[in-house]
């Protein structure tokens, strides 16, 4: 029986593809990427625009 390991990595939106590339080089055969949003009470505001902190979860 083959031993399996799992990685759970949270990155800022747009960076999951870099994590997938690194994981594949290290022998990973697949990945699942889930879009997520942080639960921070205070959101950033830049020039009057509120920015939500979007994340991606790499499994």
Sine and cosine of phi, psi and omega as CSV:
sin_phi,cos_phi,sin_psi,cos_psi,sin_omega,cos_omega
0.00,0.00,0.70,-0.71,-0.04,-1.00
-0.99,0.14,0.70,-0.71,0.05,-1.00
-0.99,0.16,0.76,-0.65,-0.01,-1.00
-0.92,-0.38,0.50,-0.87,0.07,-1.00
-0.75,-0.66,0.47,-0.88,0.00,-1.00
-0.84,-0.54,0.58,-0.82,0.10,-1.00
-0.89,-0.46,0.67,-0.74,0.11,-0.99
-0.81,-0.59,0.95,-0.31,-0.09,-1.00
-0.82,-0.57,0.77,-0.64,0.05,-1.00
-0.96,-0.30,0.81,-0.59,-0.01,-1.00
-0.75,-0.67,0.30,-0.95,0.10,-1.00
-0.90,0.43,0.51,-0.86,-0.02,-1.00
-0.80,0.60,0.71,-0.70,0.03,-1.00
0.99,-0.17,-0.15,0.99,-0.06,-1.00
-0.96,-0.28,-0.06,1.00,-0.05,-1.00
-0.89,0.45,-0.55,0.83,-0.02,-1.00
-0.90,0.44,-0.55,0.84,0.06,-1.00
-0.92,0.38,-0.64,0.77,0.03,-1.00
-0.91,0.42,-0.65,0.76,0.03,-1.00
-0.88,0.48,-0.70,0.72,-0.01,-1.00
-0.87,0.49,-0.69,0.72,0.02,-1.00
-0.91,0.42,-0.70,0.71,-0.01,-1.00
-0.89,0.46,-0.64,0.77,0.03,-1.00
-0.90,0.43,-0.65,0.76,0.04,-1.00
-0.88,0.48,-0.50,0.86,-0.02,-1.00
-1.00,0.00,0.08,1.00,0.12,-0.99
0.94,-0.34,0.03,1.00,0.03,-1.00
-0.92,0.38,0.61,-0.80,-0.03,-1.00
-0.96,-0.27,-0.10,1.00,0.00,-1.00
-0.17,-0.99,0.19,-0.98,-0.01,-1.00
-0.39,-0.92,0.44,-0.90,0.14,-0.99
-0.82,-0.57,0.75,-0.67,0.00,-1.00
-0.88,-0.47,0.81,-0.59,-0.03,-1.00
-0.89,-0.45,0.76,-0.65,0.09,-1.00
-0.97,0.26,0.65,-0.76,-0.05,-1.00
-0.60,-0.80,0.17,-0.99,0.03,-1.00
-0.64,-0.77,0.68,-0.73,0.00,-1.00
-0.94,0.33,0.30,-0.95,-0.01,-1.00
-0.95,-0.31,0.56,0.83,-0.01,-1.00
-0.91,0.40,0.71,-0.70,0.00,-1.00
-0.95,0.32,-0.55,0.84,-0.03,-1.00
-0.95,-0.30,0.88,-0.47,0.04,-1.00
-1.00,-0.07,0.47,-0.88,0.04,-1.00
-0.96,0.28,0.60,-0.80,0.08,-1.00
-0.82,-0.57,0.85,-0.53,0.01,-1.00
-0.82,-0.57,0.85,-0.52,-0.02,-1.00
0.80,0.60,0.62,0.79,0.03,-1.00
0.99,0.17,0.04,1.00,0.01,-1.00
-0.96,-0.27,0.82,-0.58,0.02,-1.00
-0.99,0.13,0.79,-0.62,-0.03,-1.00
-0.95,-0.31,0.82,-0.58,0.05,-1.00
-1.00,0.00,0.63,-0.77,-0.03,-1.00
-1.00,0.10,0.99,-0.12,0.00,-1.00
-1.00,0.06,0.62,-0.79,-0.04,-1.00
-0.77,-0.63,0.22,-0.98,0.16,-0.99
-0.77,-0.63,0.68,-0.73,0.03,-1.00
-0.95,-0.30,0.83,-0.55,0.01,-1.00
-0.99,-0.17,0.85,-0.53,0.04,-1.00
-0.90,-0.43,0.00,0.00,0.00,0.00
